[in-house]
Amino acid sequence: MSRYLKLLEQSLAAIAVAAVLAMMLLVSLDVIARYLFKAPLTFQYNLTEDYLMVIMVALALPWAERRGVFIRLTPFHRFMSPAVRRCLYAFNNLLVALMLLAMT
């Protein structure tokens, strides 16, 4: 099971990277079209804001969570026991799950 999840996670991360590359390309083309040809790409802003950014963030979340690359307040962790850290981690995960549930 873990092998399949890892493959899925890597596939989602690859799609997120493709979304970032597409955003870079579209924004660059929009700037070039705007300043050289006085004709900006009309669809670029909405496509980037409404779709590509959402794809980038949502599909990169599993990759970031598994690697633990989110911002942490490590100075406070030093003063906590491992049991307190585990409780706070569980509480944090519960809050995030409730927040995501409320958003859907």
mmCIF file of the C-alpha atoms, coordinates in Angstrom:
data_MODEL
# 
_entry.id   MODEL 
# 
loop_
_atom_site.group_PDB 
_atom_site.id 
_atom_site.type_symbol 
_atom_site.label_atom_id 
_atom_site.label_alt_id 
_atom_site.label_comp_id 
_atom_site.label_asym_id 
_atom_site.label_entity_id 
_atom_site.label_seq_id 
_atom_site.pdbx_PDB_ins_code 
_atom_site.Cartn_x 
_atom_site.Cartn_y 
_atom_site.Cartn_z 
_atom_site.occupancy 
_atom_site.B_iso_or_equiv 
_atom_site.pdbx_formal_charge 
_atom_site.auth_seq_id 
_atom_site.auth_comp_id 
_atom_site.auth_asym_id 
_atom_site.auth_atom_id 
_atom_site.pdbx_PDB_model_num 
ATOM 1   C CA . MET A 1 1   ? 0.000   0.000  0.000   1.00 0.00 ? 1   MET A CA 1 
ATOM 2   C CA . SER A 1 2   ? 2.772   2.419  0.881   1.00 0.00 ? 2   SER A CA 1 
ATOM 3   C CA . ARG A 1 3   ? 4.396   1.968  -2.523  1.00 0.00 ? 3   ARG A CA 1 
ATOM 4   C CA . TYR A 1 4   ? 1.172   2.930  -4.288  1.00 0.00 ? 4   TYR A CA 1 
ATOM 5   C CA . LEU A 1 5   ? 0.662   5.942  -2.054  1.00 0.00 ? 5   LEU A CA 1 
ATOM 6   C CA . LYS A 1 6   ? 4.209   7.071  -2.735  1.00 0.00 ? 6   LYS A CA 1 
ATOM 7   C CA . LEU A 1 7   ? 3.629   6.717  -6.478  1.00 0.00 ? 7   LEU A CA 1 
ATOM 8   C CA . LEU A 1 8   ? 0.377   8.677  -6.205  1.00 0.00 ? 8   LEU A CA 1 
ATOM 9   C CA . GLU A 1 9   ? 2.091   11.351 -4.118  1.00 0.00 ? 9   GLU A CA 1 
ATOM 10  C CA . GLN A 1 10  ? 4.913   11.702 -6.642  1.00 0.00 ? 10  GLN A CA 1 
ATOM 11  C CA . SER A 1 11  ? 2.434   11.869 -9.518  1.00 0.00 ? 11  SER A CA 1 
ATOM 12  C CA . LEU A 1 12  ? 0.457   14.624 -7.801  1.00 0.00 ? 12  LEU A CA 1 
ATOM 13  C CA . ALA A 1 13  ? 3.674   16.516 -7.063  1.00 0.00 ? 13  ALA A CA 1 
ATOM 14  C CA . ALA A 1 14  ? 4.676   16.242 -10.730 1.00 0.00 ? 14  ALA A CA 1 
ATOM 15  C CA . ILE A 1 15  ? 1.326   17.705 -11.784 1.00 0.00 ? 15  ILE A CA 1 
ATOM 16  C CA . ALA A 1 16  ? 1.834   20.524 -9.258  1.00 0.00 ? 16  ALA A CA 1 
ATOM 17  C CA . VAL A 1 17  ? 5.260   21.241 -10.759 1.00 0.00 ? 17  VAL A CA 1 
ATOM 18  C CA . ALA A 1 18  ? 3.690   21.292 -14.225 1.00 0.00 ? 18  ALA A CA 1 
ATOM 19  C CA . ALA A 1 19  ? 1.140   23.827 -12.943 1.00 0.00 ? 19  ALA A CA 1 
ATOM 20  C CA . VAL A 1 20  ? 3.968   26.045 -11.662 1.00 0.00 ? 20  VAL A CA 1 
ATOM 21  C CA . LEU A 1 21  ? 5.741   25.820 -15.012 1.00 0.00 ? 21  LEU A CA 1 
ATOM 22  C CA . ALA A 1 22  ? 2.497   26.641 -16.836 1.00 0.00 ? 22  ALA A CA 1 
ATOM 23  C CA . MET A 1 23  ? 1.976   29.668 -14.578 1.00 0.00 ? 23  MET A CA 1 
ATOM 24  C CA . MET A 1 24  ? 5.504   30.900 -15.258 1.00 0.00 ? 24  MET A CA 1 
ATOM 25  C CA . LEU A 1 25  ? 5.059   30.457 -18.987 1.00 0.00 ? 25  LEU A CA 1 
ATOM 26  C CA . LEU A 1 26  ? 1.655   32.153 -19.087 1.00 0.00 ? 26  LEU A CA 1 
ATOM 27  C CA . VAL A 1 27  ? 2.740   35.128 -16.989 1.00 0.00 ? 27  VAL A CA 1 
ATOM 28  C CA . SER A 1 28  ? 5.894   35.559 -19.076 1.00 0.00 ? 28  SER A CA 1 
ATOM 29  C CA . LEU A 1 29  ? 3.931   35.381 -22.318 1.00 0.00 ? 29  LEU A CA 1 
ATOM 30  C CA . ASP A 1 30  ? 1.418   37.869 -20.937 1.00 0.00 ? 30  ASP A CA 1 
ATOM 31  C CA . VAL A 1 31  ? 4.167   40.349 -20.067 1.00 0.00 ? 31  VAL A CA 1 
ATOM 32  C CA . ILE A 1 32  ? 5.787   39.950 -23.479 1.00 0.00 ? 32  ILE A CA 1 
ATOM 33  C CA . ALA A 1 33  ? 2.460   40.319 -25.289 1.00 0.00 ? 33  ALA A CA 1 
ATOM 34  C CA . ARG A 1 34  ? 1.474   43.322 -23.186 1.00 0.00 ? 34  ARG A CA 1 
ATOM 35  C CA . TYR A 1 35  ? 4.656   45.332 -23.639 1.00 0.00 ? 35  TYR A CA 1 
ATOM 36  C CA . LEU A 1 36  ? 5.760   44.314 -27.115 1.00 0.00 ? 36  LEU A CA 1 
ATOM 37  C CA . PHE A 1 37  ? 2.438   43.933 -28.900 1.00 0.00 ? 37  PHE A CA 1 
ATOM 38  C CA . LYS A 1 38  ? 0.109   45.989 -26.669 1.00 0.00 ? 38  LYS A CA 1 
ATOM 39  C CA . ALA A 1 39  ? -2.201  42.963 -26.573 1.00 0.00 ? 39  ALA A CA 1 
ATOM 40  C CA . PRO A 1 40  ? -2.174  41.111 -23.245 1.00 0.00 ? 40  PRO A CA 1 
ATOM 41  C CA . LEU A 1 41  ? -3.476  37.581 -22.887 1.00 0.00 ? 41  LEU A CA 1 
ATOM 42  C CA . THR A 1 42  ? -7.014  38.043 -21.616 1.00 0.00 ? 42  THR A CA 1 
ATOM 43  C CA . PHE A 1 43  ? -7.401  34.554 -20.168 1.00 0.00 ? 43  PHE A CA 1 
ATOM 44  C CA . GLN A 1 44  ? -4.079  34.332 -18.312 1.00 0.00 ? 44  GLN A CA 1 
ATOM 45  C CA . TYR A 1 45  ? -5.046  36.015 -15.054 1.00 0.00 ? 45  TYR A CA 1 
ATOM 46  C CA . ASN A 1 46  ? -8.221  33.993 -14.481 1.00 0.00 ? 46  ASN A CA 1 
ATOM 47  C CA . LEU A 1 47  ? -6.633  30.702 -15.511 1.00 0.00 ? 47  LEU A CA 1 
ATOM 48  C CA . THR A 1 48  ? -3.649  31.274 -13.229 1.00 0.00 ? 48  THR A CA 1 
ATOM 49  C CA . GLU A 1 49  ? -5.624  32.531 -10.256 1.00 0.00 ? 49  GLU A CA 1 
ATOM 50  C CA . ASP A 1 50  ? -8.638  30.221 -10.400 1.00 0.00 ? 50  ASP A CA 1 
ATOM 51  C CA . TYR A 1 51  ? -7.108  26.956 -11.575 1.00 0.00 ? 51  TYR A CA 1 
ATOM 52  C CA . LEU A 1 52  ? -3.332  26.704 -11.697 1.00 0.00 ? 52  LEU A CA 1 
ATOM 53  C CA . MET A 1 53  ? -2.697  28.097 -8.202  1.00 0.00 ? 53  MET A CA 1 
ATOM 54  C CA . VAL A 1 54  ? -5.344  25.821 -6.719  1.00 0.00 ? 54  VAL A CA 1 
ATOM 55  C CA . ILE A 1 55  ? -3.867  22.811 -8.516  1.00 0.00 ? 55  ILE A CA 1 
ATOM 56  C CA . MET A 1 56  ? -0.368  23.748 -7.396  1.00 0.00 ? 56  MET A CA 1 
ATOM 57  C CA . VAL A 1 57  ? -1.261  24.091 -3.715  1.00 0.00 ? 57  VAL A CA 1 
ATOM 58  C CA . ALA A 1 58  ? -3.723  21.216 -3.403  1.00 0.00 ? 58  ALA A CA 1 
ATOM 59  C CA . LEU A 1 59  ? -1.643  18.641 -5.229  1.00 0.00 ? 59  LEU A CA 1 
ATOM 60  C CA . ALA A 1 60  ? 1.607   19.553 -3.462  1.00 0.00 ? 60  ALA A CA 1 
ATOM 61  C CA . LEU A 1 61  ? 0.121   19.185 0.042   1.00 0.00 ? 61  LEU A CA 1 
ATOM 62  C CA . PRO A 1 62  ? 0.630   15.397 0.383   1.00 0.00 ? 62  PRO A CA 1 
ATOM 63  C CA . TRP A 1 63  ? 4.266   15.723 -0.696  1.00 0.00 ? 63  TRP A CA 1 
ATOM 64  C CA . ALA A 1 64  ? 4.911   18.528 1.788   1.00 0.00 ? 64  ALA A CA 1 
ATOM 65  C CA . GLU A 1 65  ? 3.129   16.771 4.648   1.00 0.00 ? 65  GLU A CA 1 
ATOM 66  C CA . ARG A 1 66  ? 5.023   13.512 4.243   1.00 0.00 ? 66  ARG A CA 1 
ATOM 67  C CA . ARG A 1 67  ? 8.360   15.333 4.258   1.00 0.00 ? 67  ARG A CA 1 
ATOM 68  C CA . GLY A 1 68  ? 7.428   17.673 7.107   1.00 0.00 ? 68  GLY A CA 1 
ATOM 69  C CA . VAL A 1 69  ? 8.458   20.823 5.265   1.00 0.00 ? 69  VAL A CA 1 
ATOM 70  C CA . PHE A 1 70  ? 5.795   23.083 6.736   1.00 0.00 ? 70  PHE A CA 1 
ATOM 71  C CA . ILE A 1 71  ? 6.797   25.960 8.990   1.00 0.00 ? 71  ILE A CA 1 
ATOM 72  C CA . ARG A 1 72  ? 7.412   24.826 12.548  1.00 0.00 ? 72  ARG A CA 1 
ATOM 73  C CA . LEU A 1 73  ? 7.974   26.746 15.740  1.00 0.00 ? 73  LEU A CA 1 
ATOM 74  C CA . THR A 1 74  ? 11.040  24.776 16.760  1.00 0.00 ? 74  THR A CA 1 
ATOM 75  C CA . PRO A 1 75  ? 12.171  27.091 19.595  1.00 0.00 ? 75  PRO A CA 1 
ATOM 76  C CA . PHE A 1 76  ? 9.008   26.135 21.486  1.00 0.00 ? 76  PHE A CA 1 
ATOM 77  C CA . HIS A 1 77  ? 9.446   22.433 20.734  1.00 0.00 ? 77  HIS A CA 1 
ATOM 78  C CA . ARG A 1 78  ? 12.717  22.347 22.630  1.00 0.00 ? 78  ARG A CA 1 
ATOM 79  C CA . PHE A 1 79  ? 10.947  23.076 25.895  1.00 0.00 ? 79  PHE A CA 1 
ATOM 80  C CA . MET A 1 80  ? 8.176   20.493 25.428  1.00 0.00 ? 80  MET A CA 1 
ATOM 81  C CA . SER A 1 81  ? 8.254   16.848 26.287  1.00 0.00 ? 81  SER A CA 1 
ATOM 82  C CA . PRO A 1 82  ? 7.658   14.323 23.485  1.00 0.00 ? 82  PRO A CA 1 
ATOM 83  C CA . ALA A 1 83  ? 4.228   13.510 24.932  1.00 0.00 ? 83  ALA A CA 1 
ATOM 84  C CA . VAL A 1 84  ? 3.167   17.172 24.821  1.00 0.00 ? 84  VAL A CA 1 
ATOM 85  C CA . ARG A 1 85  ? 4.469   17.464 21.250  1.00 0.00 ? 85  ARG A CA 1 
ATOM 86  C CA . ARG A 1 86  ? 2.439   14.424 20.177  1.00 0.00 ? 86  ARG A CA 1 
ATOM 87  C CA . CYS A 1 87  ? -0.704  15.857 21.798  1.00 0.00 ? 87  CYS A CA 1 
ATOM 88  C CA . LEU A 1 88  ? -0.217  19.228 20.101  1.00 0.00 ? 88  LEU A CA 1 
ATOM 89  C CA . TYR A 1 89  ? 0.441   17.516 16.779  1.00 0.00 ? 89  TYR A CA 1 
ATOM 90  C CA . ALA A 1 90  ? -2.765  15.483 17.109  1.00 0.00 ? 90  ALA A CA 1 
ATOM 91  C CA . PHE A 1 91  ? -4.727  18.592 18.129  1.00 0.00 ? 91  PHE A CA 1 
ATOM 92  C CA . ASN A 1 92  ? -3.309  20.500 15.172  1.00 0.00 ? 92  ASN A CA 1 
ATOM 93  C CA . ASN A 1 93  ? -4.270  17.707 12.768  1.00 0.00 ? 93  ASN A CA 1 
ATOM 94  C CA . LEU A 1 94  ? -7.787  17.666 14.204  1.00 0.00 ? 94  LEU A CA 1 
ATOM 95  C CA . LEU A 1 95  ? -8.132  21.431 13.725  1.00 0.00 ? 95  LEU A CA 1 
ATOM 96  C CA . VAL A 1 96  ? -6.910  21.209 10.143  1.00 0.00 ? 96  VAL A CA 1 
ATOM 97  C CA . ALA A 1 97  ? -9.321  18.351 9.407   1.00 0.00 ? 97  ALA A CA 1 
ATOM 98  C CA . LEU A 1 98  ? -12.232 20.335 10.854  1.00 0.00 ? 98  LEU A CA 1 
ATOM 99  C CA . MET A 1 99  ? -11.239 23.404 8.876   1.00 0.00 ? 99  MET A CA 1 
ATOM 100 C CA . LEU A 1 100 ? -11.021 21.408 5.642   1.00 0.00 ? 100 LEU A CA 1 
ATOM 101 C CA . LEU A 1 101 ? -14.351 19.764 6.408   1.00 0.00 ? 101 LEU A CA 1 
ATOM 102 C CA . ALA A 1 102 ? -15.946 23.178 6.951   1.00 0.00 ? 102 ALA A CA 1 
ATOM 103 C CA . MET A 1 103 ? -14.564 24.398 3.627   1.00 0.00 ? 103 MET A CA 1 
ATOM 104 C CA . THR A 1 104 ? -16.142 21.557 1.648   1.00 0.00 ? 104 THR A CA 1 
# 
